[in-house]
Amino acid sequence: MALFVYMLGNENMIFAAILTGIIIILQLAELFRFVSQTNRKLTRFLESVKYSDFISGFTADHKLGRSFKDLNLAFNEVLEAFRKARSEKEEHWQYLNTIVQQVRTGILSYDAEGNIELINANARRFMNIQAIKKIHDLKEINQKLYQSIIETESGKSTLYKGSNELYLTIQATELRIRGNDVRLITLQNIQPELQKQELEAWQNLTRVLRHEIMNSITPISSLTSTLKDVLEYDLQKKDGHYELKSEGAEDLKEGLNTIENRSKGLIKFIDAYREYTSLPKPKLKSIRLKDIIEKVATLMKPDIKKHTINFTYTCTSEYLTIQADEEMIEQVLINLLKNAVEALVETKNPILELRGLYDESSVKIEVIDNGAGIIKEAIEKIFVPFYSTKRTGSGIGLSLSRQIMQMHNGSISVESEPDVKTVFTLRF
């Protein structure tokens, strides 16, 4: 440009100035074309990324120079990386979608507006619907299930009773995805498991009933037959009346006493069964945990003192309360303390502790002792009705305790290391 200006000022170099001007114009045109082509290439690359168009390639202008060739290679490598990432993402999505569709649990998610984003085949089956776009559409099909899903709080679960073959546990979780709030609902049919557990419970109960009844009926039947033989051989008719030998009379008396005792035992067993099957509905009210612990401890102190047991009771807070039937919970605690006292009979330095505490979002009452404990094989059976590890036990106490806790929507569990530590835990 400087040379062009210089030539314009010299009259002898007009032709050279014109030639230089033409060269300058051609250079500017070429520079403009180069910049425009680079911008178009960048624009096409960015649009390919924006619209996920990874099929396009950049190889047509390798001849324009090494810089263009390197740029094309770089663009192609970036697009190939994006193509692989999208392919892996789609494969991962297909894999997860297949899993979601195949699991036995119903899975459903919807956003704040009620638009369903994900639903699997089992969720449709439980909801008895083939296609649904909004969760609110379920209201017209199954009002009860709709209310159960909507009212389930995040992190908690509710039960829904449908038909005889449908008993759902509904769990909810809230997520935030790409700035949107999403509720994830899982629906699990527990009816088959309930039926299986119910069948096992009835089988266990029937087995125990058969065992106890046969233990009573068999000796009664045998003794009746024996006494009949005694009467046939020792009872004689003389002068219009019957005479019984003294030996036969003693046998008859002893046999009748045995029948009476076994009959009383059978009646006692039936009364225990009646007690187990006819518990009244609990009358719930707010109870201070500390008060019920102190009351039970006071009731049990005289009996515990007779066995020289080191007994302590505590409550971590004066403000802990439970919703319960006071008399029923007292019955459970007294039963557990009596069992602990019996387990400590042959223990040196016996220790018994009753304590109330709050742990992991629930109120707990623990009964702890260092007695004989429960062997591993028996732990799973001790809550079965009429199963007992004690010779004189009825096997009804712990099963009643579990039933009472279930009626309070709570639970009872046990952990035991024989001769070291046994802990019964009531959780509300």
C-alpha positions as CSV (number, residue, x, y, z in Angstrom):
1,M,0.0,0.0,0.0
2,A,2.9,2.4,0.8
3,L,4.5,1.5,-2.6
4,F,1.2,2.1,-4.3
5,V,0.9,5.6,-2.7
6,Y,4.6,6.4,-3.6
7,M,4.0,5.4,-7.3
8,L,0.8,7.5,-7.5
9,G,2.9,10.6,-6.7
10,N,5.5,9.9,-9.4
11,E,4.3,10.6,-13.0
12,N,6.8,8.2,-14.5
13,M,5.4,5.2,-12.5
14,I,1.6,5.5,-13.3
15,F,1.5,2.1,-15.1
16,A,3.4,0.4,-12.2
17,A,0.9,2.1,-9.8
18,I,-2.0,0.7,-11.7
19,L,-0.5,-2.8,-11.7
20,T,0.2,-2.6,-8.0
21,G,-3.4,-1.4,-7.3
22,I,-4.7,-4.4,-9.2
23,I,-2.5,-6.8,-7.1
24,I,-3.7,-5.1,-3.9
25,I,-7.3,-5.6,-4.9
26,L,-6.7,-9.2,-5.7
27,Q,-5.0,-9.8,-2.4
28,L,-7.9,-8.1,-0.5
29,A,-10.4,-10.3,-2.4
30,E,-8.4,-13.4,-1.5
31,L,-8.1,-12.4,2.1
32,F,-11.9,-11.8,2.3
33,R,-12.5,-15.2,0.7
34,F,-10.2,-16.9,3.1
35,V,-11.8,-15.3,6.2
36,S,-15.3,-16.0,4.9
37,Q,-14.5,-19.6,4.2
38,T,-13.0,-20.0,7.7
39,N,-16.0,-18.4,9.3
40,R,-18.4,-20.7,7.3
41,K,-16.4,-23.7,8.3
42,L,-16.5,-22.7,12.0
43,T,-20.3,-21.9,11.7
44,R,-20.9,-25.4,10.1
45,F,-18.9,-27.1,12.8
46,L,-20.7,-25.3,15.6
47,E,-24.1,-26.0,14.0
48,S,-23.1,-29.7,13.7
49,V,-22.4,-29.7,17.5
50,K,-25.6,-27.8,18.3
51,Y,-27.9,-30.0,16.3
52,S,-26.0,-33.2,17.0
53,D,-25.2,-33.7,13.3
54,F,-22.1,-35.8,13.5
55,I,-22.3,-37.3,10.0
56,S,-20.8,-34.3,8.2
57,G,-17.1,-34.3,7.5
58,F,-14.4,-31.6,6.8
59,T,-12.1,-32.8,4.1
60,A,-13.1,-30.9,0.9
61,D,-10.6,-28.0,1.2
62,H,-7.3,-29.8,2.2
63,K,-5.6,-28.2,-0.8
64,L,-6.1,-24.6,0.5
65,G,-3.1,-25.1,2.8
66,R,-1.7,-27.0,5.8
67,S,-3.5,-24.8,8.2
68,F,-6.9,-25.8,6.6
69,K,-5.9,-29.5,6.6
70,D,-5.0,-29.4,10.3
71,L,-8.2,-27.5,11.1
72,N,-10.2,-30.1,9.2
73,L,-8.5,-33.0,11.0
74,A,-9.2,-31.3,14.4
75,F,-12.9,-30.7,13.5
76,N,-13.3,-34.4,12.4
77,E,-11.7,-35.7,15.6
78,V,-14.0,-33.5,17.7
79,L,-17.1,-34.7,15.8
80,E,-16.0,-38.3,16.1
81,A,-15.6,-37.9,19.9
82,F,-19.1,-36.4,20.1
83,R,-20.4,-39.2,17.9
84,K,-18.9,-41.8,20.2
85,A,-20.3,-40.0,23.3
86,R,-23.8,-39.9,21.9
87,S,-23.6,-43.5,20.9
88,E,-22.5,-44.5,24.4
89,K,-25.2,-42.3,25.9
90,E,-27.9,-43.9,23.7
91,E,-26.6,-47.4,24.5
92,H,-26.6,-46.6,28.2
93,W,-30.2,-45.2,27.9
94,Q,-31.4,-48.3,26.1
95,Y,-29.7,-50.5,28.8
96,L,-31.3,-48.6,31.6
97,N,-34.7,-48.4,29.9
98,T,-34.6,-52.2,29.3
99,I,-33.8,-52.7,33.0
100,V,-36.6,-50.3,34.1
101,Q,-39.1,-52.1,31.8
102,Q,-38.1,-55.6,33.0
103,V,-38.0,-55.1,36.8
104,R,-41.0,-56.4,38.8
105,T,-41.3,-53.0,40.6
106,G,-43.6,-50.4,39.0
107,I,-41.6,-47.2,38.3
108,L,-43.2,-43.8,37.5
109,S,-41.9,-40.3,37.4
110,Y,-43.6,-37.0,36.7
111,D,-42.7,-33.3,36.8
112,A,-44.3,-30.4,38.8
113,E,-47.0,-30.0,36.1
114,G,-47.9,-33.7,36.4
115,N,-46.4,-34.6,33.0
116,I,-45.3,-38.2,33.1
117,E,-41.7,-38.6,32.0
118,L,-41.1,-42.2,32.7
119,I,-43.4,-45.2,33.2
120,N,-42.7,-48.9,32.9
121,A,-44.9,-51.9,32.0
122,N,-45.5,-53.0,35.6
123,A,-46.6,-49.5,36.7
124,R,-49.2,-49.5,33.8
125,R,-50.4,-52.9,35.0
126,F,-50.7,-51.9,38.6
127,M,-52.6,-48.7,37.5
128,N,-54.7,-50.8,35.0
129,I,-53.9,-48.3,32.2
130,Q,-52.2,-48.7,28.8
131,A,-51.3,-45.1,28.1
132,I,-51.2,-42.0,30.3
133,K,-49.6,-38.6,29.7
134,K,-50.4,-36.8,33.0
135,I,-50.6,-38.2,36.5
136,H,-53.9,-36.4,37.0
137,D,-55.5,-38.6,34.3
138,L,-55.3,-41.4,36.9
139,K,-57.8,-39.6,39.0
140,E,-60.6,-40.5,36.7
141,I,-59.6,-44.2,36.5
142,N,-58.6,-45.0,40.1
143,Q,-59.3,-42.2,42.6
144,K,-58.0,-44.2,45.6
145,L,-54.6,-45.1,44.0
146,Y,-54.2,-41.5,42.7
147,Q,-54.7,-40.1,46.2
148,S,-52.2,-42.6,47.6
149,I,-49.6,-41.6,45.1
150,I,-50.1,-37.9,45.5
151,E,-50.2,-38.0,49.3
152,T,-47.1,-40.2,49.7
153,E,-44.4,-37.9,51.3
154,S,-40.9,-37.9,49.9
155,G,-38.7,-40.5,51.6
156,K,-41.7,-42.3,53.1
157,S,-44.0,-45.1,52.0
158,T,-47.7,-45.9,52.1
159,L,-49.8,-49.0,51.6
160,Y,-52.5,-49.3,49.0
161,K,-55.0,-52.2,49.0
162,G,-56.5,-52.9,45.7
163,S,-58.0,-56.2,44.7
164,N,-57.2,-59.5,46.4
165,E,-54.1,-59.9,44.3
166,L,-52.9,-56.3,44.6
167,Y,-51.4,-54.9,47.8
168,L,-49.0,-52.1,46.9
169,T,-46.3,-50.3,48.8
170,I,-45.9,-46.9,47.4
171,Q,-42.6,-45.0,47.9
172,A,-41.8,-41.5,46.7
173,T,-38.5,-39.6,46.1
174,E,-38.0,-36.1,44.8
175,L,-35.2,-35.2,42.4
176,R,-34.1,-32.1,40.6
177,I,-33.1,-32.7,37.0
178,R,-32.0,-29.9,34.6
179,G,-33.6,-27.4,36.9
180,N,-37.0,-29.2,37.1
181,D,-38.5,-30.9,40.1
182,V,-39.3,-34.5,39.4
183,R,-41.1,-37.0,41.7
184,L,-40.1,-40.7,41.3
185,I,-42.7,-43.2,42.5
186,T,-42.1,-46.9,42.9
187,L,-45.0,-49.4,43.2
188,Q,-44.3,-52.8,44.6
189,N,-46.9,-55.6,44.9
190,I,-46.3,-57.3,48.2
191,Q,-49.4,-59.5,48.1
192,P,-47.5,-62.7,46.9
193,E,-45.0,-62.2,49.8
194,L,-47.8,-61.6,52.3
195,Q,-49.6,-64.7,51.1
196,K,-46.3,-66.7,51.4
197,Q,-45.6,-65.4,54.9
198,E,-49.3,-66.0,55.9
199,L,-49.1,-69.6,54.7
200,E,-45.9,-70.2,56.6
201,A,-47.4,-68.6,59.7
202,W,-50.4,-70.8,59.5
203,Q,-48.3,-73.9,58.9
204,N,-46.2,-73.1,61.9
205,L,-49.3,-72.4,64.0
206,T,-50.9,-75.6,62.8
207,R,-47.8,-77.6,63.5
208,V,-47.6,-76.3,67.1
209,L,-51.4,-76.8,67.7
210,R,-51.1,-80.4,66.4
211,H,-48.1,-81.0,68.6
212,E,-49.7,-79.6,71.8
213,I,-53.1,-81.2,71.2
214,M,-51.6,-84.6,70.4
215,N,-49.4,-84.4,73.5
216,S,-52.6,-84.1,75.6
217,I,-55.0,-86.3,73.6
218,T,-52.6,-89.3,73.2
219,P,-52.0,-90.0,77.0
220,I,-55.7,-89.3,77.7
221,S,-56.7,-91.9,75.0
222,S,-54.1,-94.4,76.3
223,L,-55.2,-93.9,79.9
224,T,-58.8,-94.3,79.0
225,S,-58.1,-97.6,77.4
226,T,-56.1,-98.7,80.4
227,L,-58.8,-97.7,82.9
228,K,-61.3,-99.6,80.8
229,D,-59.2,-102.7,81.1
230,V,-58.9,-102.1,84.8
231,L,-62.7,-102.0,85.2
232,E,-63.1,-105.1,83.1
233,Y,-60.7,-107.2,85.2
234,D,-61.0,-105.7,88.7
235,L,-64.7,-104.8,88.8
236,Q,-66.9,-107.7,89.9
237,K,-70.6,-108.0,90.3
238,K,-71.8,-109.5,93.7
239,D,-75.3,-109.6,95.1
240,G,-76.7,-107.0,92.8
241,H,-73.8,-104.5,93.2
242,Y,-70.3,-104.0,91.9
243,E,-67.1,-104.4,93.9
244,L,-63.7,-103.0,92.9
245,K,-60.4,-104.3,94.2
246,S,-58.3,-101.9,96.2
247,E,-55.5,-102.2,93.7
248,G,-57.8,-101.4,90.8
249,A,-59.3,-98.5,92.7
250,E,-55.9,-97.0,93.2
251,D,-55.1,-97.4,89.5
252,L,-58.4,-95.9,88.6
253,K,-57.9,-92.9,90.9
254,E,-54.3,-92.3,89.6
255,G,-55.4,-92.5,86.0
256,L,-58.4,-90.1,86.5
257,N,-56.0,-87.6,88.2
258,T,-53.7,-87.8,85.3
259,I,-56.6,-87.3,82.8
260,E,-57.7,-84.3,84.9
261,N,-54.3,-82.7,84.9
262,R,-53.8,-83.2,81.2
263,S,-57.3,-81.8,80.5
264,K,-56.5,-78.7,82.6
265,G,-53.2,-78.3,80.6
266,L,-55.2,-78.5,77.4
267,I,-57.7,-75.9,78.6
268,K,-54.8,-73.6,79.6
269,F,-53.3,-74.0,76.2
270,I,-56.6,-73.2,74.5
271,D,-57.0,-70.1,76.8
272,A,-53.6,-69.0,75.7
273,Y,-54.6,-69.4,72.1
274,R,-57.8,-67.4,72.7
275,E,-55.7,-64.7,74.4
276,Y,-53.4,-64.5,71.3
277,T,-56.3,-64.3,68.8
278,S,-58.5,-61.9,70.7
279,L,-56.4,-58.9,71.6
280,P,-58.5,-55.7,71.9
281,K,-57.8,-52.8,69.7
282,P,-55.2,-50.4,71.4
283,K,-56.5,-47.1,72.8
284,L,-53.8,-44.8,71.6
285,K,-52.8,-41.7,73.5
286,S,-49.7,-39.6,74.0
287,I,-47.4,-41.1,76.8
288,R,-44.2,-39.8,78.2
289,L,-41.5,-42.4,77.6
290,K,-39.9,-41.6,80.9
291,D,-43.1,-42.1,82.8
292,I,-43.9,-45.6,81.4
293,I,-40.2,-46.7,82.0
294,E,-40.3,-45.6,85.6
295,K,-43.7,-47.2,86.2
296,V,-42.7,-50.6,84.8
297,A,-39.4,-50.4,86.7
298,T,-41.2,-49.7,90.0
299,L,-43.6,-52.7,89.4
300,M,-40.7,-55.1,88.7
301,K,-38.2,-53.9,91.3
302,P,-39.4,-56.2,94.1
303,D,-39.1,-59.3,92.0
304,I,-35.8,-58.3,90.5
305,K,-34.4,-57.5,94.0
306,K,-35.1,-61.1,95.1
307,H,-32.6,-62.3,92.5
308,T,-29.8,-59.8,93.5
309,I,-29.7,-58.4,90.0
310,N,-28.0,-55.1,89.2
311,F,-30.9,-53.3,87.7
312,T,-30.8,-49.8,86.1
313,Y,-33.3,-47.8,84.1
314,T,-32.8,-44.6,82.1
315,C,-34.4,-42.3,79.6
316,T,-32.3,-40.0,77.5
317,S,-34.8,-37.2,77.4
318,E,-37.8,-36.1,79.5
319,Y,-39.6,-34.9,76.4
320,L,-39.7,-38.2,74.4
321,T,-43.3,-39.3,73.8
322,I,-45.0,-42.2,72.1
323,Q,-48.5,-42.8,70.8
324,A,-49.5,-46.0,72.5
325,D,-51.9,-48.0,74.7
326,E,-50.2,-47.7,78.1
327,E,-51.4,-50.9,79.5
328,M,-50.4,-52.9,76.4
329,I,-46.9,-51.5,76.3
330,E,-46.6,-52.2,80.1
331,Q,-47.6,-55.8,79.4
332,V,-44.9,-56.1,76.8
333,L,-42.1,-54.6,79.0
334,I,-43.1,-56.6,82.0
335,N,-43.0,-59.8,79.9
336,L,-39.5,-58.9,78.5
337,L,-38.2,-58.1,82.0
338,K,-39.5,-61.3,83.5
339,N,-37.9,-63.3,80.7
340,A,-34.6,-61.4,81.3
341,V,-34.8,-62.2,85.1
342,E,-35.3,-65.9,84.3
343,A,-32.3,-65.8,81.9
344,L,-30.1,-64.3,84.7
345,V,-30.8,-67.0,87.3
346,E,-27.5,-68.8,86.8
347,T,-25.5,-65.8,85.7
348,K,-22.7,-64.5,87.9
349,N,-22.8,-60.7,88.4
350,P,-26.2,-60.4,86.6
351,I,-27.0,-57.1,85.0
352,L,-30.3,-55.9,83.7
353,E,-31.0,-52.5,82.0
354,L,-34.1,-50.8,80.8
355,R,-33.6,-47.7,78.7
356,G,-35.5,-45.3,76.4
357,L,-33.9,-43.3,73.7
358,Y,-34.3,-41.6,70.3
359,D,-32.2,-43.0,67.5
360,E,-32.4,-42.9,63.7
361,S,-35.7,-41.0,63.5
362,S,-37.6,-43.4,65.9
363,V,-38.2,-43.8,69.6
364,K,-36.8,-47.0,71.1
365,I,-37.1,-49.0,74.3
366,E,-34.3,-51.5,75.0
367,V,-34.2,-54.3,77.5
368,I,-30.6,-55.5,77.9
369,D,-29.2,-58.4,80.0
370,N,-26.0,-60.4,80.2
371,G,-27.8,-63.7,80.8
372,A,-27.8,-67.1,79.0
373,G,-29.1,-65.5,75.8
374,I,-30.7,-67.1,72.8
375,I,-28.9,-69.4,70.4
376,K,-28.8,-68.5,66.7
377,E,-31.1,-71.3,65.6
378,A,-33.8,-70.2,68.0
379,I,-33.8,-66.4,67.4
380,E,-35.9,-66.7,64.2
381,K,-38.5,-68.9,66.0
382,I,-39.0,-67.2,69.4
383,F,-41.7,-65.0,68.0
384,V,-43.7,-67.9,66.6
385,P,-46.9,-68.6,68.7
386,F,-46.4,-71.4,71.3
387,Y,-42.7,-71.8,70.5
388,S,-40.7,-71.7,73.8
389,T,-37.2,-72.4,74.8
390,K,-38.3,-72.8,78.4
391,R,-39.6,-76.1,79.8
392,T,-42.5,-74.4,81.6
393,G,-43.1,-71.6,79.1
394,S,-46.3,-71.4,77.1
395,G,-44.6,-69.8,74.1
396,I,-47.2,-67.0,73.9
397,G,-45.5,-64.1,75.6
398,L,-43.1,-63.0,72.8
399,S,-45.7,-63.6,70.0
400,L,-48.2,-61.5,72.0
401,S,-45.5,-58.8,72.3
402,R,-44.9,-58.8,68.6
403,Q,-48.6,-58.6,67.9
404,I,-49.1,-55.7,70.2
405,M,-46.2,-53.8,68.6
406,Q,-47.6,-54.4,65.2
407,M,-50.9,-53.0,66.3
408,H,-49.0,-49.9,67.3
409,N,-47.3,-49.8,63.9
410,G,-44.1,-50.6,65.6
411,S,-41.7,-53.5,65.8
412,I,-39.9,-55.7,68.2
413,S,-36.5,-57.3,67.5
414,V,-33.8,-59.2,69.3
415,E,-30.0,-59.5,69.1
416,S,-28.2,-62.0,71.3
417,E,-24.7,-63.3,72.0
418,P,-25.2,-66.1,74.5
419,D,-23.7,-65.5,78.0
420,V,-22.6,-62.0,76.9
421,K,-25.4,-59.7,75.9
422,T,-29.0,-59.9,74.8
423,V,-31.0,-56.9,73.6
424,F,-34.7,-56.8,72.9
425,T,-35.7,-53.6,71.1
426,L,-39.1,-52.0,70.8
427,R,-39.3,-49.4,68.0
428,F,-42.1,-46.9,67.6
